[in-house]
Amino acid sequence: MDAENLHYFEKAPVAKAVAHFAVPMMLGTSMSVIYSILNAYFLGTLHNTAMLTALALTLPLFAIIMALGNLLGIGGGTFISRLLGEKKYDDVKHVSSFAFYSSLVLGMIVMAVGLPLIDLIVHGLGATPDSFGFTKDYVTMMLVGSPFVILFFTLENIVRSEGAAITSMIGMMLSVLVNIILDALVIFVFHWGVIGVASATVISNLVASAFYAFHMGAKSQFLTISVKWFKATKEVLSNVFKIGTPVFIMSIFLGAMSLIFNHFLVEYGDSAVAAYGISSRLMQFPEFILMGLCEGVVPLIAFSFTANKLRMKHTIGFTIKTIAALAVVFGVIVYLISDHLIGLFTNDPQLIEMGSYILHVTFLSLFISGMTTLFTGIFQATAQGTAALIMSVIQGATLIPVLFIANQTNGFHGVVWSLVIADAVAFLVGAAMLYVLRNKLQPDIESLVQ
């Protein structure tokens, strides 16, 4: 952590500090959404609904692989930020080395377990006869590349945790640019279809992981990938997994929710699944902007929690105002041009109508989902493992019964609206826990939740 990063952690005005940490993360996450959207766009040019369906069906698998990276990356990253606030620099090296090598091991385990069960996994994802082959191609490549995908998500968080927000952004943007270039090649030049798109994703994550590893090994003052610093002590394990495990569970729940949601949508045809796949990717853009804001400030909140709790309070307050402003701006845009956005991916009138409807409904919960992400980030940054764990399961635990009831009573419309209901419940639970914990976190934080 250089003097500039330390300045933003400790002394810069809160608005400037939040911008320093959050804007690069917001740009990086928005770029990652752009390449997700472009994946669908490139496949959409082939006018094959089964390919778009396969891309939507594999979202739960990607969520699980990402969850393993976040397990180590967010768990280790928030611990690193707290350690930096306490100036325990040798411990930072131990944690960063542990996260690096553990990511590779987890990836190899996923590959070894997943490949023999490939057909079972594809059936479990809900593939139809038309989309089975495309789905299997994508799943195969994701399993083979899982060590690099997990490593990418781990290192992005670890690098950001020391305040190197711009470096973290560069790595994410590098991944996106490589992915876009490879997508164009595999679709338009080599005609590899879905397996080409999956290969492009894996290779782009490998390139970005190499960039992060170079930074940690050669540029960072405190982070390291040297195996001599690897240490899996009780303190390292407990602090990493206390926060990482709730994040992992939350990601698993998101994957399970996506899987269950797809199974309900399959009842209404491949068009419903494809429409949700397109609209969810468009929805990811504002969601990931807000996620980038909330995740970007986590290192600042974690550092301030051990160094200056009043600064932590001001950071949270400013972030809430920013979430509200962004939600209003994005909401207006979507309600004005939703049909045109869906029309970028397909000329099927039914897909356009269904996708636009899903966008309108899900955008109603943009602000509360952003606040839910912030609540989760606060609990992670301040080592409130129990609260983080509750946040990780509440949305999924709510969505599953709501889906069953809504599907029985209101069919397709009920399935779509169930997402908004689950977001609302998660928001209310998070706000209640923040209120209960206000004295433990900081006495003055009470004004933020009244």
N, C-alpha and C positions, 0 to 999 in steps of 0.2 A: 504494500500500500504506500504510494508516494505521497509527497506533501500536498499535492492538489486534491487527491481523494480524501486525505485527512481533513483538509479545510472544509470540504463539503459535508463530511461527517459531523464536524464539531462546530464550525463557526459561520458558514455561509447562511444568508437569510433562508428561511424555510422554503419559500417559493422557489428560489434558485437551487436549493439542495434537492428538492423533490424533482425539479426539472432535470437536474444532472443525472439522477438515478433512474427516473421513470421514462423520460423521453427516449433514450436509446432502447430501453426495453420495449416501449410501445412501438417504435419503428421496427424493431426486430420481430416482435410477435405479429405485427401487421404484415410484414413481408412473408412470414411463415404461412399466414392465411392466404396471401396472394398466390403462393405456389400451390396450396391446397385447392384453391379455386381454379388455378390454371390446369392442375391435374384433371379436374372434371371438364374443363373447357377443351383441352386437347383430346380427351376421350370422346367428348361430345361431338367433335368434328367428324368422327367415324360413324355417327348416327346409329349407334348400337345401344339400345336401352339396357341390355343385359350387362354390358361393360360398366355403365354408370351404376347399375344396381350392385355389381360386385364391389365397386369402389365404396359405396355406402355400407355394404355389409361388413367390410373389413375394418371399419372404424373402431369397433370394440377391441379387436386384436391390437391395433395401434395404440389404443388407450392403455392396454395392459402393459405393453412394452415401455411406453412412456412413463407409466406408473413406477416401474422399477428404476428408471433413471431419476425420477423425482424423489423416490424413497431415499436415495443416497445424496442426490443433489440438493434438495431443499432441506432435508434433515442435516446434512453436513454443512450446507451453506449458512443457514441461520446460526448454527453453532459457531462457525468461523467468525461471523460478524460479532457475536457476543464476545468471543475470545479476543478479537481485535479491540473492542471497547475496554477490555480488562488488560490489554497489552500483553497477552500470553502468546507470544509469537511462535515459540517452538511447538506448542500444542496445535497451532494452525497448520504447520507442516505435517504433523501426524494425521490430522483429519483429512487434509487434501490428498495425501498419498493413499490413505485408506479408501477414500471414495473412488479414486482412479482405478485401482486394481480390483476392488470389489465389483465395480461396474462391468469389467471385462469377464469376470468369473460368472456373474449373474447372467450375462448374455450367452455365454457358452452353455450354461445349464438350460436356458430357454430353448436354445437350438437343439440340444441333445434330447430334451423331453418332447419338444413339439413336432419335430420332423417325423418320427415314427407314428404319430397320431394325426397326421395331416388330414386324412379323409374325415375322421371324427370331428376335428376342429371345424372344417368347412361345413359339414352338416349342422354342427352346433351354431354356426353363425347365421343359419337360416337360408342357405343358398338354395335357389330353385333349380330345376333341371337345366333351364336355359343359362343360368349364371354360374353353375357349379364349376365348370372348367376355368372360367375367368377368375372366380374367387380363389380357387386352388392355386393358380399361378401367382396371384398377389400374396397369398398367405405363405407360400413356399419361400419367396424372396424375402419377405419380412422376417421369417424365422432364421434364415441363413444370415441375414444382416443384423440380427438383434444385438450382438455385442457392440456394434458401432452406433446403433440407434440409442441404446441405453447409455453408452458413454457420452454421446452428444448431449443428452438432456442432463446428465450428471454434471459435466464440466461447464456447461453454460451457467448453471446455478452457482457452482463453486467459484468461477471467475468473477461473477457479478458480486459475490458475497464480500470480496475485499474492496469493493468500490470501483472496480474496473468496468463500469457500465458500458463505455464506448467499445471496449474490447469485446465484451459479451455481445453487443449489437453487431459488430463486424462479423463475428463468427456465425451468428444467425443469418445475416444477410448473405454471407458467403455460401452457406448451405442452400439458401433460396436461389441464388443466381446460378449455382451449379445445377440445381434441380431443374430449373426452367430450361437451361440450355440442353440438358440431357433429355428432358421431356420432348422438346422439339425434334431432337435427333431420332429418338426411338419411335416416335409416332410417325413423323413425316418422311424420314429417310430410311430407317431400318424396318418400319412397319411391325414393331414387336407388340403393340397393343398394351394390355394390362400388365404383363410381366415386365415390359420395358419401363412403364411408369413406376412400378415397385422397385426395379433395379436403380432407377434414377434417384429415388428417395434414399436408398441405402448408401449409394456412392456419395451423395451430397452430405449425408451425416458423417461419413468417414472423413471426408475432406475437412469439414468444420471441426471434428474431433481432433484431427491432427493440428489444426491451427490453435485450438485451445491448449493442447498438450505442449506445443512449442512455447506459448506464452507462459504457462506455468513452470516449464523447465528452464527457460532462458531469460524471461523478462520480469517475472514477478519477484518481488522482494521476499514474500512470505510463503506463497503457494509452491508446491513441488509435486513432481511425479516420480521422484527418486524412491526406489524400493527400500532404501536404507531408513527412510523416515516412516515406513509403514508400521503402524502399531494399532492392534485391535484390542485396546485395553477396555476395562469395564466402563470407564468414564467416556471414552470415545463411543463405544457401542450404545450406551444408555442415552447419551445426548443426541446422537444421530437418529436412532430409531424411535426415541420419544416423540420427535416431531416428524420424522420421515414416515413412520408407520401410518399415522393418520392420513398423511398425504397419499401414501400408497393405497390405502383403503378407499379414499375418496376417488382416486383415479380408477380403481377397480369397479367401484360403484357406478362411475360415469360410463365405463365400458359395459357393465352389466345393464345399465339403464338403456344405453344405445342398442344393445342386443335385444333386450325385451321389447323396446319400442319398435325395432325393426320387425320383430315377430308379429306384433299387433298390426303393423302397417301392411305386412304381406297379405293379410286377410283382404285388403282392398286393392291388391294387384301390384305388379312390378312398377307401375306408374306412380303409385303412392310412395313406394320406397325411393324411387329415383327422384321424385319431387322433394322429398324430405332431405335426400342427400345433397341436392343442389341448394335448397334454402338453408340448410344447416351450415353449409360452407359459406354462404353469404352472411349468415348470422354470426359466424365466427369472426368476421372482420371487426365489427364494433365490440363484440365480446372480448376478443383478444386485445384490442386497444385498451379496454378497461382492465383486463387481466394484466397487461403490461404495466399499466399505471400502478395497480395494487401490488404486484409482485416486485416491481421496480423499487418501491419504497420499503420493502421488507428489510433489506440490509440496514437502511437508515433507522428504521424503528428498532431493530435488534441492537444496533450499536448504541442508540440513545437510551434504550432500556437499561443498559448497564452503566452508561456514562452521564446521561442528562435526561431525566424523565419528563421534565417540563417541555423540552424540545420535542420529545416523542408525542406529547399531547398536541402541540401545534402542528406537527407533521400530519397526524391523523385528521385533524380538523380541516386542513387545507385540502387533503386528498378527497374527503367527502364532498366538498364543494365542487371539485373538479369532476368527480364522477357524475354529479347531477347535471352539470353543464354539458358534458359530452353526451350523456344519455338523451337529452333534449335535442341536440343537434342531429345525432344519428337517427333518432325517431322521426323527425320531420323529413329527412332525406328519403328514408325507406318508404314512408307512406305516400310520398309523391311519385316515386319511380320504381316501385316493386315489380310491376309487370315487365318493364324494360330490363331490369336486372336479371330476372329469370329467363327472359328471352335471349340473353346472351349465350345461354347454354343449350337451348333447344327451341325448335319451331313447332313443337307439339302443343296445340292449344290446351289440352287437358293438363299437361305438365305445368304449363305456365299458370293456369288458373289455380291448381292445387299448391304449387310452390309459392305463389303470391299470397295465398290465404295463410299458409303456414308462417310466412314471414311476418304478416300483420299481427298474428296472434302472439308469436314468440317475442316480438319486439316490445310487447306490453310489459314484460318483466326485465327489461334491460337494466334499469336503474337498480332494482332490488338484487339482481344477480351480481351486479358490480359491487354492491355493498356487502353481499355475502362473501365475495372473494376477499374484500378488505377485512372483514371480520376474521376470516380464516387466516389471513396474513398476519394480523395482529396477534392472534393466539400462537401462531408458529414462531413469530419473532420474539415473543416474550416467554417462550418455553411453557406455555399452558397446554400440556399434552392432552389432558382430558377434554378440554374445550375443543381443541383441534380435532380430536377423535370424534366427538359428537357432531361437529360440522361435517366431517367426512362421510358420515352415514345417514344424516337426517334427510337429505334430498332424495337419495335412493330409497330409503325406508318409507318415505312418503309417496314417491312416484309409483311404486309397484302396486300398492292397493288402490291408489287413485286410478291408475290405468285400467285395472280390472273393472272397477265400478263405472268409470266414464265410458269405457268401450261398450259395456252392456246397456247403458242408458242412452248414450248419444252417438254411438258409432264412431266414424272417422273424426267428427268434430270433437268428441269427447277425448279421443286419444291425443289430439293436438293440444287441447286446452289443459290436459293433465300436466304438461311441462310448466305452464304458468303457475298452477296451483302448488306444485312441488317447490318452485323457486320462492314463492311467497312464504311457505312454511319454514324453509331454511333461513330466510331473512329474519323472520320473527324470533326463531330460536337463537340465532346469532346475536341479535340485538339484546335479547333477554340475558344471555350469558355475559355479554360485555358489561351490561349494567350490574350484574351480580359481582363481577370480578373488578369493578372499577377501583375499589380501594386497594386491592392487591396490586394492580398495575400502576396506579398513580391516583392519589386523592383528587386531583383537579380534573381527571378525565370524566368525572360525573357530568360536567356541563355538555359533553359531547353526546350523551345518550338520553338527556332529558328533553 
